[in-house]
Amino acid sequence: MEQARTSLGFTSKTDTVIFALREVVRRSRVDDLKALMGRVSFEFDPADIRAKDRRQP
């Protein structure tokens, strides 16, 4: 705990634990997104999207 706290520059154990938990969640989300690579097809025409944006009030 002390090594993590000093490495991260935090002064409290609470901040260290909160940071670590957020990092675990972030990495899990990144892994989930990586698993979708190649499965999601996203085709668009930027000019068409710009034209639609201008037509909406």
N, C-alpha and C positions, 0 to 999 in steps of 0.2 A: 504494500500500500504506500509506504513512504517513498519508495523508488518511483512509482507512478506519479505520485503527487509532486515530487520535485522535478521530475522529467517534464511534466505538463506545466509546471509553474504555478500550480495552485497552492493556496495556503491552508485549505480545509479538506478534510477527507470527504465531506459531503459533495463539494464541487467535483472532486476527482471521480466519485462514484457516478454522479449525474452525467458527467462527460462520457465516462466509459459506457454507460447504458445507452446513451444517445448514439454513440459510435457503433455499438452492436446492432441497433435498429437500422442505422444508416447503411451499414454493410449488408444487412439482410435484404434491404430494399434494392440495393445495387445488384446483388446476386439474382433477385427476382427479375429485374429488368434485363440482366444478361441472359437469363433463361428464355426470354421472349425474342431475343435476336434471331432473325431468320424466320420467325413464325408470324410476324405482323407485317402486312404489306401496306405501305402508305404511299400512294401515288397521288400527286397533285400538280396542278399547273399554277404557278405563282401569279401569272397574269389574270387567270380566271378568279382566283381568290381576291385579288385587288379589286377587280371589277364588281364582285358581289358586295364587298365592303362599301363601295361608293353608292350602290343602289339602296342600301338600307338607310332609313331616316335616323 
